Amino acid sequence: MGTWENEAREALLQRRSSLRGVLRANVTEAEGLRRGSGREPDPVDEASEGSAEAVLEQLSERERRELRDIDDALVRIEQGRFGHCARCGGAIGRHRLRAIPEARHCMACSAQVRG
């Protein structure tokens, strides 16, 4: 594994660690919202807490998806496929990989995949 792959691997591992911390905090906060305060429920408070819980769950899903992408990128590094577009097989630019190390596609294919 070359220096470039080691740098990307370290960035991915740091981001994964950070995301896991955010997910743990979101789960703890969502559990607190579910338990409530122990007082009589107020319909306005219940609606607000319900929407806050929904936002936390959406954030958690986005973060889980990003974690999967990071884990996939780490596998690609180990298999020697990192930096190659999953669609066309061409090189993914280093500027793109520095910004989004878990990127699966080159810029051209990414634009086509997003539609």
C-alpha positions in Angstrom: 0.0 0.0 0.0 1.5 3.3 -1.1 1.7 6.6 0.8 -1.4 8.0 -0.9 -3.5 5.0 0.1 -2.2 5.2 3.7 -3.2 8.9 3.9 -6.7 8.1 2.5 -7.0 5.2 4.9 -6.1 7.4 7.9 -8.6 10.0 6.8 -11.3 7.4 6.4 -10.6 5.8 9.8 -10.8 9.3 11.5 -14.1 10.1 9.8 -15.5 6.6 10.7 -14.5 7.2 14.4 -16.2 10.6 14.3 -19.4 9.3 12.7 -19.6 6.5 15.3 -19.5 9.1 18.1 -22.2 11.1 16.4 -24.4 8.0 15.9 -24.0 7.1 19.6 -25.0 10.6 20.6 -28.0 10.5 18.3 -29.2 7.2 19.7 -28.8 8.4 23.3 -30.7 11.6 22.5 -33.5 9.7 20.6 -33.8 7.3 23.6 -34.2 10.3 25.9 -36.9 11.7 23.7 -38.7 8.4 23.8 -38.6 8.2 27.5 -39.8 11.7 28.0 -39.7 13.8 31.1 -42.1 11.8 33.3 -44.7 14.5 33.4 -48.1 14.6 31.8 -47.7 14.7 28.0 -48.6 17.9 26.3 -49.8 17.4 22.7 -47.6 20.3 21.4 -44.5 18.9 23.2 -45.3 15.4 21.9 -45.4 16.7 18.4 -42.2 18.6 18.8 -40.4 15.7 20.4 -41.7 13.4 17.6 -40.4 15.6 14.9 -37.1 16.0 16.7 -36.9 12.2 16.9 -37.6 11.9 13.2 -34.9 14.4 12.4 -32.4 12.4 14.5 -33.4 9.2 12.8 -32.9 10.7 9.4 -29.5 12.0 10.4 -28.6 8.6 11.8 -29.6 7.0 8.5 -27.5 9.4 6.5 -24.6 8.8 8.8 -25.0 5.0 8.6 -24.9 5.2 4.8 -21.7 7.3 5.1 -20.3 4.7 7.4 -21.1 1.9 4.9 -19.4 4.0 2.2 -16.3 4.5 4.3 -16.1 0.8 5.1 -16.4 0.0 1.4 -13.6 2.4 0.6 -11.4 0.8 3.2 -12.1 -2.6 1.6 -11.1 -1.1 -1.8 -7.9 0.1 -0.3 -7.1 -3.3 1.0 -7.9 -4.9 -2.3 -5.9 -2.4 -4.4 -9.0 -1.0 -6.1 -9.0 2.4 -4.4 -9.1 5.4 -6.7 -10.7 3.5 -9.6 -14.2 4.4 -10.7 -16.7 1.6 -10.0 -18.6 2.4 -13.2 -16.0 3.1 -15.9 -12.8 1.8 -14.2 -11.0 5.0 -14.9 -9.0 6.9 -12.3 -10.8 9.0 -9.7 -8.9 12.3 -9.4 -6.9 12.8 -6.2 -8.5 16.2 -5.6 -11.9 14.4 -5.5 -10.5 11.7 -3.3 -9.0 14.2 -0.9 -12.4 15.9 -0.6 -14.4 12.7 -0.6 -12.1 9.7 0.1 -15.1 7.3 0.1 -16.0 8.3 -3.5 -16.8 5.4 -5.8 -17.1 7.2 -9.1 -15.0 9.7 -11.1 -16.6 13.1 -11.7 -18.1 12.2 -15.1 -19.7 9.0 -13.9 -20.8 10.6 -10.6 -22.8 13.2 -12.6 -24.4 10.5 -14.7 -25.2 8.3 -11.7 -26.9 11.3 -9.9 -28.9 11.9 -13.0 
